[in-house]
Structure formats: structure tokens, C-alpha cells
Amino acid sequence: MRLSKEIVKKQYSADNKKHIIWIVGFVLMCAVLFLVTLGFGVYDISIVDAISVFFNALLGNEVDPRDYEYVWNTRLPRAIGAILVGAGLSIAGAIMQNDFKNPLAEPYTMGISSGAFLGATLGIILNISVIPFISNSSGIIANAFIFSLIPIAIIVLISKFRKLSPMSMILTGIAVMFLFSSISQIIMVTAPSESLADAYSWRVGSLDRVRWGTIPVMLVSTILFSSALYAFAGKLNVMYVGDKSAQTLGENPTNIRIITLILASLLTAGLVSYTGTIGFIGLVGPHVARIFVGSNNRYLIPASAAFGAAFILAADTVAKVSGANGLPVGVISAMVGGPLFIWILIQQRKNVWT
């Protein structure tokens, strides 16, 4: 008996080391892609020269003004934004999949992204701002943030009056998603061509709008809400045993589900308000991370964040060199994420939720 305990303990320690190694590997991959993407874009500069500009500017050395403008002021904030968006949406997807024990749960299927798009559409096409007396661009961001929280607010409100199962919450989110999408489509039908192009770009998701001025808000919200969600990792692990068993262990699964869902929604809203609805990353990121580190949220959350960041960096690198003027990153992430998700579902031969 004592020998078997020692074996189990050693195996547990070995598994934890493997998980940490995979997380470090994802982080290193993210760091490499971060440097590589600085060399891609409309402006012609090699990867080596772009990296040199980055480090020289970082150290305060003199660099060519034109190189500085394109690398430091354009590509660098875009790369940082890609990291924040990939990490944040992947964490939100991992949390939602855990909350509902459903592999399809993510910010898009819960209606958060469609709510943000509706808010942005009202600002772009109809010039309607929920918060008056602010500029048009700020009004669009404010609209997107507020409307992205409406689907979760509806779910939480219904839960106060009637107990909803996890599946009922997902179906409610999907219903709100279709409702908001249909309203957005009606508005877009009557839109002039200029506004329609802006709305379409916002819908598919793009990092073009990320600048140094938007990074602080995105960074603070990502760190704040991601840290708060990670603090729930232990409680989220308990929920794998089911609601009734979790209650016998002293946890309130309904409260945990609602609190983490709100935090994940705020995390998502703080990102998609600036970038639009970048799809599939909240779905694919957690699934890929589970393959390598399992379902323990103490490892799954950071692994999802690191892989999600690397995924968006790679997708944005391809997007910047696709076509004459590049493509929105949401187009590339969907083209890659869709087949990748299908492959994961086909290869998945066991239950990864336990």
C-alpha cells in the first residue's frame, strides 16, 4: 500500500512537470511568433531588421524614423493586441466549456460576440451611442462593450427567477445570439456602402484598430479578469464531478458558474470591443490545450492562454500578407480554426472532461 502511494505520487509529479513543460513550450512559441510577425506587413522590411528595430527602440538606441513608425508604432501594438486577444478569448472559452461541460461553449455561442457586433453596428451605421456626448469611435467601442454583456445579463437574470441547467444557459445564449444577429442584418441591409464595409470588417474581426492608445485598457482588463478566473481554478476542478457531488464537497456550483461566467464575459467584452468578433479561438484554443495538459484548470487556463496567443499571432501574420492590403485576422482564424476543430473532434476518442 505504501509503495503504491509512492508510485502514484511520483506519477502525479511527473505529469505536473510535463504540463509545465508544455505551457513553457507554448509561451516560447508565442515569443518567437511575436518577433516574427514584426517583419510582416505592407511595409517592406526583413524579419531580422524588424527585430533589430524593436530591440534598438526598446533600448533607446537611434533607429530609422520610417522603420520606427511602421515597426514600433504600427506592428508592435498590433502584435501585443494579438497576444491579449488570443489569450483572453481562449481563457474565456476554457471557462465556459468548464462551466457548462460542453465542448461548444465559447464567447461566440453564448451571444457575447453577436451582442458586441450589434452595438458596433448601431454606432457605425446609425450613429447611435448608448453613452451620449462621446466621439464616434469611442461611442462604437462603448456600444460594443455594453451590448456584449446583455446576453450574459439575460442568462443571470433568468437564473434568479428560475433555475437553469447548463444546457438551458447555452440554449438561451444561442437564442440571444440569433436574435442579435438578425437585428444586425436588418440594419446592414439599409446601410450605405461605406458604413457597410466598416461593419463587415468589424464583424469578421480585425486587429487594424489596435494602437498604443487601446493597449492599456485591453492589457489591464485581460490581466485583471484572467487573474480573477484563475483564482477559481480549484473550484472549477471540483465542478467536474457534477453539481450534486460538488455540493457535498461544500461548493455552490450555481454561484461558481454565474460568477465565472460574468468574469469571462467582462474579459471578452474588454477585447472584442476593440477588435470585433474574432471567431473560433475561444473554441479551438482550450481544446488544443486539453490535448497536452489535460482538464486540470490550474494548467489548462495558462496553456489555453499561451496557445491562443500563439494561434492569433500566426493567423495575423498570414492575414497581413494575404491579398494586396491584407485580410482581417478573423477570416484566417476561421479558415484554420474550423478544420482544426473538426480534426480534434474526430481524433477525440475519450472523455476529456474528467
N, C-alpha and C positions, 0 to 999 in steps of 0.2 A: 504493500500500500504506500509506504513512504517512498519507495523507488519510483512508483508510477506518478506520484505527485511531483517528484523532481523532474521526471521526463516531461510532464505537462508544462511545468514552469519554464523549462528550457525551450520547449517548442513555442510557448507563448512569447518569450523574449526574442526568439529568432524571428517569429512572424512580425513582431513590432519593429525590429531592425529593418526587415525587408520593406515594410510600409514606409518607414522614414527614408530609406534609400530611394524608393520610387518618388516620393514627394520632392526630395532634393534633385532627382533627375528631371522632374517636370519644371522645377524652378530654374535649373541650369538651361534647359531647352528654351524656356521663356526669355532668359537673359540673352542667349545667342540670337534668337529671333528679334529681340528688341534692337540689338545693334545692327543686324542685317537689314531690317526694314528701313533704317535711316538712309540707306543707299538706293532706295527705290522711289520712283515718282516721276513727274513730268520733267523736273529739272535734272539735267544730265550730270551726275557725279558718281564716281565709283563707290563701292561699299567701303573700301579701305580709306578713301579720302573723307567720306561722310563720318566714319568712326573717328578719324583724326580730328575733324572739325568739332565733333561732340566733346571729346576729351580736352582739346585745347581751349574751347569755350568754357568748359567746366572748371578748368584750372586757371582761367583768366588770361590765357595767352592770346596773342593777336591772331585773328583769322580773317579771311577774305569776307568783306561785308555781304556780298551776294551769297556766298556759301553759308554764312551765318544766318541770313534771313530764311533761306529755304530749309536748312537742316535744323537749326535751333528754334526758330520761331514758327515753323510750319510742321515739319515732320516729327520733331521731338514731342510736342504736346499731343499730337495725334497718336503716337506710339504709346505714350503714358495713358491716354484715354482708352486705347485698345486693351491695355492691361487691366484697367479698372473695370471696363465693361465686361470683358471676358470672365474675370474673377467674380465680380458681383453677380452676374446673371447665372453663372454656374453654381455659386453658393445658394442663391435663391431657388434654383431648380432642385438641388440636393435636399434642401429643407422641405420643399413642397412634396417631393416624392416620398420623403420620410414621413411627413405628417399624414399623408393620405394612403401610404403603402401602395402607390400606383405609379408605374413607370412613365405614364403620360403626363403627370402633373408637372407644370412649369409655369413661369410668368405669363406666357402667351395663352395657354389653355385655361388659365384662371381668369382671363379677361383683363389683366393689368395692362398689357401692351395695347390691346384694342381701345381701352379707355384712354390711354395716353395719346393714341392716334386721333381719336375723336376730339380731344381737347386741342390738339395741334391743328386739326382741320378747321375747327371753329375760328382759330386765330388767323390761319394762313388765308383761308378763302373768304370768310365772312367778317374778318377783322373784329371778332368778338373776344373780349378779355374778361375772364372771371373776376380778376382784380383790376379795378379801373385805375386810370391815371398812371399807367406804366407804358414804356415803349413797346412797339410791336413785337420785336424779337424776344424781349423779356416776358411779354404777355403770352406768347406762344409756349414758352418754357413753363410759365406758371399754370397755364391751362392744362398742359400735358401732365404736369405733376399732380394737380388736383384731381383730374379725371381718371388718372391711373389708379387712384386709391378708392374710387367709387365701387368697383366690383367687390373688393375685399370688405368695404364698409357694409355693403348689402349682405354679404355672407355672415358677417359678425352680427349685424342687426337681426337677421332671421334666427340666428343661433340663440339669441337672447330670449326669443319668444317660443321657439320650437327647436328641440334638439335635433341637429342634423348629423347624419352619419358622414364619414369621409367621402363616400361616393356621392352623397347628396350635395356636399360642398363643391365637388368637382363639376357636377352637372349644373349647379347654379352658376358657377364661373363660366362654363361653356355657353349657357343661355345668355348671360350678360355680354359675353364676347360677340356672339352673333347679332345681338341687338345693337350694340355699339358699332359693329362693322357695317350693318345695314344703314344706320343713320349716316355714317361717314360716306358710304357710297352714294346716298341720295344727295348729300352736299356736294360731292365731287362731280356729279353729273351736270350740275349747273355752274361749275367753276370755269373761269376763263383759262386759256391755255397756260399762261404764265403761272398762275396760282396752282393749277393742276399739276404742273411739273414739280413745283416745290413740295406739294402734298405727297406726290408719288415718291419723291426722294426721301421724305420723312417716313413714309410707310415702310419702305424696304430696309431702312436703317443705314445710316452713313456716319462716318467719323469726320467728315469735312467741316462740321460746325464746331469741332473741339479746338479750342485755342487756350492760351495760357490763362485767360480770364475765367474760363469754365472749369479748369483743373481743380482749384481749391475746393469748390463745392462738391465736385464728384469725388475727390480724394477723401474729404472729411466724412461724407455720408457713407462711403464704402467702408472705411476703417471703423467708423462708429457702429454701424449696423452689423457688419460682419463679425466684429468682436462680440457684440451682444448675442448674436446667434451661436457663436462658438461656445459661449458660456452655457448654452443649453445642450451641448453635445451629450453629456451624460444622461440627461432626462430624455433626450430624443432616442438614445440607445435603449432605454427602458421601454419605450413605446413599441419596439419591435415585437414584444411578447403579446401585444394585444391590449385593448383598453381595460378589460376586466382584470387581467393579470397585473397591469401597471397600477391599477387602483389598490390592489392587495399589497403592492410594494410602496404604498404611500404617495403615489403621484396622481395628479389630476390631469388625465390625458386631454380633456376638452380645453382646459385653460392653457396647457402647453401648446396645443395645436393652434389656438387663436392667437396667443402672444407671438409665437414664432412666425405665424402666417402674416401678422401685421408687420413684424420686423423685416421679413423677406420682401413684403410689398413696398415698404419705405425704401429698402435698399434698391429694389428695381426701379422705383419711381425716380429716385435721385440720379439714375443713369440714363434711362430711356427718354427722359425729358430733354436731354441734350443731343442724343444720338438717333432717336427714332426706334422703331421696333426691329431690332436685330434678332432674327429668329434662330431657332434650333440649338443655340449654345447652351441655354438652360436645360435642354433636353439631353443633348449628347454629352456635354462635359461630365455630369455626375455618373452617367453610365460607363464611360471610359474609365473614370477614376475608380469605380467599384470593381472593375475587372482586375485592377492592380493592387488595390489596398483593402478591398472588402467593404463592408457596410458600417464598420465602426466609425461614427461621426467624428471622433477625435482625429482620425486620419482622413476620412472621406472629405470633410469640409476643406482643409488646406489642399488636398490633392485635386479636388474639383476646381478650386480657385486657380491653382498653378496651371493645370491643363487647359482650363477655359481661357486664361490669359494667353497662353501659347497658341491656342487654336485661333483666336481672333487676330493675333499678330500675324500669323501665317496667312489667314484669309485676307487681311487688309493689304499685305504685301502683294498678293496676287491681284487684288482689286485695283491697286494703284497703277498697275501696268497692263490692265485689260482694256482694250479699246484705245481710242485716241486720247480721251480725257479720263480714263479710269472708270470703274464701276462702283456703285455703293457696296460696302462690305457685306451688307445683309444678303445681297444676291449670291456672293461667293459662299458665305457661311451656309446658306440654304442648299446650294448645289452640292457642297461637300457633306454637310451635316445630314441631309436626307438619306442618301445611300449608306452613309456610315451607320446611321441609326438602324436601318433595315438589316445591315450585316450583323450588328450587335444583337438584334432580336433573334436572328436566325441561329447565331452561334451560342446564344444563351441557353444552356441545357439544364441549368439548375436554378433554384430559387435564391436570388442574391439579396433578398430582403430579410434573411435570417442570419 
